[in-house]
Amino acid sequence: MNLNRLHSLAISESGFIFDPTTGNSFTSNETGKYILDSLISGLDEEGIIDKIFQEFSASKIEIENDYNDFMQRLRLYHLVENN
């Protein structure tokens, strides 16, 4: 997975995301921001899901679904690419 574009994003504490490459902006909830921050820091899918599971009160299935939905949105916005 190519995550290069994520490193150029400006992400505020409140979840406002600005992509300087395109000028587009997005908003994210707390979980989405947590996933973005974790991806940028180098965690893989399993590490991110485990980290969220430890910090939030949700089932692994719910976390996996949220992760997959958020990753689909990142692909839709061309912020991540499958290699």
N, C-alpha and C positions, 0 to 999 in steps of 0.2 A: 504494500500500500504506500502510495506516495503522499507524504504529509508536508512537503516543502512549503506549500502556500500557507499552512497554519502558522508558521513561524513569522510571517509578515503581518498577521492580524493584530489589530489593537483591540484589547478586550478589557472593558471596565469591570470594576467590582460588582456593579449592578447587573451585568450580563449583556451590556450593549457591545456589539461586535462590529468593527469597521474593517473592511477589506480595502486597503489602499491600492491594490492592483486594479480593481474594477470601480471603486468608489461606492460599492454597495454597502449597506449596513443591515444588521440583523439584531434581533434580541433573542436571548436564551434564558431559560429558567435555571435554577440553581444546579440541577443535575446536568444539564447541557454544558454549563460553564465548567463544572467539575470534570466532565469528560474531556472538554477542550484543553483545559489546563493539564490534565493527565497525559493526553496525547502529545502535547507540546513538550512535556517533560520526559517523554520517551517510554511511557508505559505501554504495554501491549493490551489487547482486548481482555485477556484473562486477568491481568494485573489490575486493570481499571475496574472490572466487575467485582473482583475481590475487595478492592479498596472501598468501593461504594457500599458493598455489603457490610463491611466492618463499621462504616461511619453512619449509615442511614438505616432506618427500620423498614426494610422492604425485603420481599422474597427474592431469591436468586433469579427466578423466572421473570419476575417483574423488572428487575434490574437489567437482565439480558434483553428483554423486549425494549426497554427504554434506550439501552445502548444501541441496539440495531436500528431503531427508529431514528435516533439522532444521527447515526452514521449515514443513513439513507439520505437525510436532509443535507448533510455535508457534501455528499456526492451530487445531489441535485443542484446545489449551489457551486459545484466544481471546486470545492475547497479541499477535497481529498479525491484521489484517483486510485483505482485498483491497478496494479501492475500486471 
